[in-house]
Amino acid sequence: MIELTFLGTSSMVPTKERNQSSLFLSYDTHGILVDCGEGTQRQFKHAGLALTKISKILITHWHSDHTLGLPGLIQSLGASEYGRTLEIYGPKGTEKRMKHMYEAFLMDRLIDMKITEISEGVFFENEEFKLEATLLDHGIPCYAYTFLEKDKRRIDMAQVRKLGLKEGPVLGRLQRGESVDVKGKKVEPDDVSHVQKGKKIAIISDTLLCDACYEVARDADLLISESTYSDAMEEKAEGYNHMTSKQAALVASKSNVKRLILTHFSARYKSTLELNDDARNYFENTECAFDLMKVKI
């Protein structure tokens, strides 16, 4: 199961209700933090999440509202007996900026880190999922991220028992998609199992509306998209290299997305009703995120 926790849903300026940008994706033993705005580590406490669950940090871009929380978070990990190597992924220049961060702050409790500067395409893959980056249009290097769960073969235990099969290596082979011989009879994987298609989570960070948005969103089970401004402020959005809620909804509508969650709202909005209404005119299955909101897929 994939669980998402919205730790910060504001844009440049935090409000009483909204922290700066941060999103946590939990999957099995993996904890993927996308961006780390100021105050993110405190949001972990409010959400009832342990910082030590973080295994990877994905930095979309180096604007301060997406990264100011990094020094404090890393210092706290050092004080929490963090027993693994923290993987940090980000645009070109990430390694240099992390080095400058250590020069700027006297951090006495360091942790092991592996910093990887990414380009477009798949930058991480294991047997369970892969992570993919797509370059957006924000005036500086900025990436959208896609979490792609791999398809899984699910065994029908009732059918297994009916055929007289027992748990063990035989079931393992069937689960891997191999056929087996049982008492002289050939059993195909489809006889006792079915393929469960993996989920796709697409995360569009700060950007102008561009072709890459549609590429990232295509066939996503869930699209999480920035929508800093309402449709009435499209000109302002363009001037600051951001999207409107209407534009995010059009991306979802034209990309066969199942569900859209808007985030990264300007502090000018005390309520997100206007943005939500704008979006639902073009994509009905839309909702606006709020801090500490949890979503399970």
PyMOL commands that set and color helices and strands:
alter all, ss='L'
color gray80, all
select helices_A, chain A and resi 40-47+51-53+64-66+70-78+94-104+157-162+169-175+189-192+211-217+231-239+245-254+273-280
alter helices_A, ss='H'
color red, helices_A
select strands_A, chain A and resi 2-8+22-27+30-34+56-58+86-90+113-117+121-125+129-135+143-149+152-155+180-182+185-187+193-196+200-204+222-226+260-263+286-288+294-296
alter strands_A, ss='S'
color yellow, strands_A
deselect
rebuild
show_as cartoon
